[in-house]
Amino acid sequence: MPLQIDHVTIAGMELDPMRRAFAEVGLATEYGGAHSGGVTHMALLGFDDGSYIELIAAADPGRANLSGTRWAAQIAGNAGPAAWAARVEDIAAESARILSLGVPVAGPIEMSRQRPDGALVEWELAFLGDQPAGAVLPFLIQDHTPRDRRVVPSPSVAGSELRGVARVVLGVHRIEPAAALFQRAYGWPDPVVHQDGFDAQLAHFAGTPVILAAPAGNESWLAERLERFGEMPCAFLLGSVDIGVSAQRPRLERAGEWFGQRVAWFDRARLHGIRLGVIQVN
């Protein structure tokens, strides 16, 4: 079964520094407003294919009480990549299908946020598996208000060679059990596995947006991240239809190849340690 990325979440304690960092590499975001409850707020970077990056942070970092907040540890720990969501047309039916396979499902539940212009955005979420929301399996999302209330292409990338979020790189302890979970939920064939300069063993399910990454050793950056935050996304790749054009973007460097496709990475120092790259897509 196919999976369509709705959005990916990048978490940090303060929103403005993340927004400035993204703007410095040519990925300027728009402020999206506070979530229901008022503890967190967000900005987003929307792409032409309808997917987007959500930057989420504490609404009041100086007095933040994140207890009970989704992705509290990731926000407080400035984890960067934290979660991902898949868009579905019938969230109740898809939740029931996943549940019938013996995979735990929480929800669907109704959510909302108010945009700075006062418009109300409403949607439903469902959470798959027994890990935090969107940590390995995606959480599901279905809009109840028109989608263009939730996201439109951002001026900084609209009409550009960057078409959307193409790959989610999931940091996992071991490839085999994580792969088996996706195969159980979506019926995918075995992934292609190889070693890369990412200091990890990588596994890609061909034709899907999912890449699994397991640490190459106990002292690697990924092993340390897993020890601190557990299994969850560790990097995101934006799809480029012309990576030669993308290579001219500020602070994009270190081109390589993953699974036969060229990959380049934005300077992590400029992005406060966030691993965000670009991959050539057809």
Buried (B, 14 or more C-beta within 10 A) or exposed (E): EEBBBBBBBBBBBBBEBBBEBBEBBBBBBBBBBBBBEEBBBBBBBBBBBBBBBBBBBBBEBEEBEBEEBBBBBBBBBBBBBBBBBBBBEEBBEBBEBBBEEEBEBBBBEEBEBBBEEEEEBBBBBBBBBEBBBBBBBBBBBBBEEEEEBBBBBBEBBEEBBBBBBBBBBBBBBEBBEBBEBBBBBBEBEEBEBEEBEBBBBBBBBEEBBBBBBBBBEEEBBBBEBBEEBBBBBBBBBBBBEEBEEBBEBEBBEEBEEBBEBBBBBBBBEBBBEBBBBBBBBE
